[in-house]
Amino acid sequence: MTQPAQPKASHFINGAYVEDTAGTPIPVIYAASGEQIATVHAATPAIVEQALSSAKEGQKVWAKMTGTERGRVLRRAADIMRDRNHDLSVLETYDTGKPLQETLVADATSGADALEYFGGLAASLTGEHIPLGEDWVYTKREPLGLCVGIGAWNYPTQIACWKGAPALACGNSMVFKPSETTPLCALKVAEILHEAGLPAGVYNVVQGMGDVGGALVTDPRVDKVSLTGSVPTGKKVYAAAAEGMKHVTMELGGKSPLIIFDDADIDNAVGGAINGNFYSSGQVCSNGTRVFVQKRIKDKFLARLAERIGNAILGDPMDEATSFGPMVTENQMNIVLGYIEKGKTEGARLICGGNRADMDGYFITPTVFADVTDDMTIAREEIFGPVMSVLDFDTEEEVVARANDTEFGLSAGVFTKDFTRAHRVIGNLEAGSCFINSYNDAPVEAPFGGVKASGVGRENSKEAIKHFSQVKSVYVRMGDVEAAF
Ligand code: NDP
């Protein structure tokens, strides 16, 4: 196996790669073969301290630059990422196991989009002037300061950029901790940002498990924490951040509904359900894993779905013909297989898949269960794997109530040709990121994030600026000051 172009050391701090082999070794396993492809070391307390103090200093330098200058650095970084898209995509595939067919178009490209978009906004982050007769108030949009980003393992390049780009555009610095499962890609993001002219200390990467994340979140120098992860981790991190009254963005899990009415274009609906369940082998937080299909078209929908899933190509993720990759780790594969067993024992009808694929690596065949009911475990818990639950429904009122009957609220989708109904249904669904006759599009221009247990705050779009900056208001008196005594 050709080895990936590896980052030079475990951490990136103060503008340079840093190694400290005293930290716990973290093996990096290629999910398609089970082979170890790299080792990084978890950050020791000394490394965490180095990262935080350099971010604190770096932020002062960065915040003094103009928005135009900051934006230029981010846009240069976007150009470099696009130039190196192939190598970065190969690294993303080694880190996650996702097929190159996907990573070539969805990871470094999405990261570059974020850098370009927020680079473009950096110069326009202004306050306002509020006249009050002779006096006035002016506002300034200021950075929060030192931000911590903590990532999940499914989109390591994208998450590093989706958090880093708006934070940096606003004049903050960042210490980013990738998931221990996929530690390589964020280092390349840091390397490229510095190559593009980012001052030392402004974007740092440290490796480690939850304890390193915990040390970052609780440090009094940290002003903001942005986490992408599961709901249980989100609750812990949110609580820890609250102790220090820190700002938070929480991008957490989901169990999103995808509602298909009987007037929908079947092939488009099947395509939406495939994108919303099997892209990245189902390891996507916004997936529409509860597919509600109106009874009249159920058989037609299932037949077409099974036929199209039969075209999925499982295999070497580096082969661009491969359209379906392995689970990120053996552990994640076993969790997903456990859910599949629960689906079978709780009485769901297996339409296709349902087992580990007979090949090297942590592959699970794309799995569809029909006749799923609302109380089944596979319809209630986030699986984070290629398992689609198809549920039947009769009426719009019924399906909206059932779709909302969950602690989660990340995404929701509806397929119908009736546009009045489409907007009405979306209006009644409790979800942050919604789709009509589509599923899982995530352009940087659109806000992304959830309601209920799925999160707090929004990533991407102009909304993200609000979550990485704060407003200072300044009252200016032109006349004399009146006082009671
Ligand atoms: P986890 O919640 O297990 O971990 C997320 C990150 O938090 C990891 O880097 C983890 O470190 C770190 N972490 C764990 N415990 C703590 C702690 N106490 N303090 C600080 N940091 C901590 O999620 P996964 O990595 O397993 O990712 C899958 C989850 O992410 C799914 O539930 C999915 O829905 C969600 N997700 C949400 C997205 C969204 O935008 N809404 C997008 C993608 C995924 P380590 O793992 O190294 O121990």
Boltz pocket constraint, residues with backbone or C-beta under 6 A from the ligand:
constraints:
  - pocket:
      binder: B
      contacts: [[A, 150], [A, 151], [A, 152], [A, 153], [A, 154], [A, 177], [A, 178], [A, 179], [A, 180], [A, 181], [A, 208], [A, 209], [A, 210], [A, 211], [A, 212], [A, 213], [A, 214], [A, 217], [A, 227], [A, 228], [A, 229], [A, 230], [A, 231], [A, 232], [A, 233], [A, 234], [A, 236], [A, 237], [A, 250], [A, 251], [A, 252], [A, 253], [A, 254], [A, 283], [A, 284], [A, 285], [A, 286], [A, 382], [A, 384], [A, 410], [A, 450], [A, 454], [A, 455]]
      max_distance: 6.0
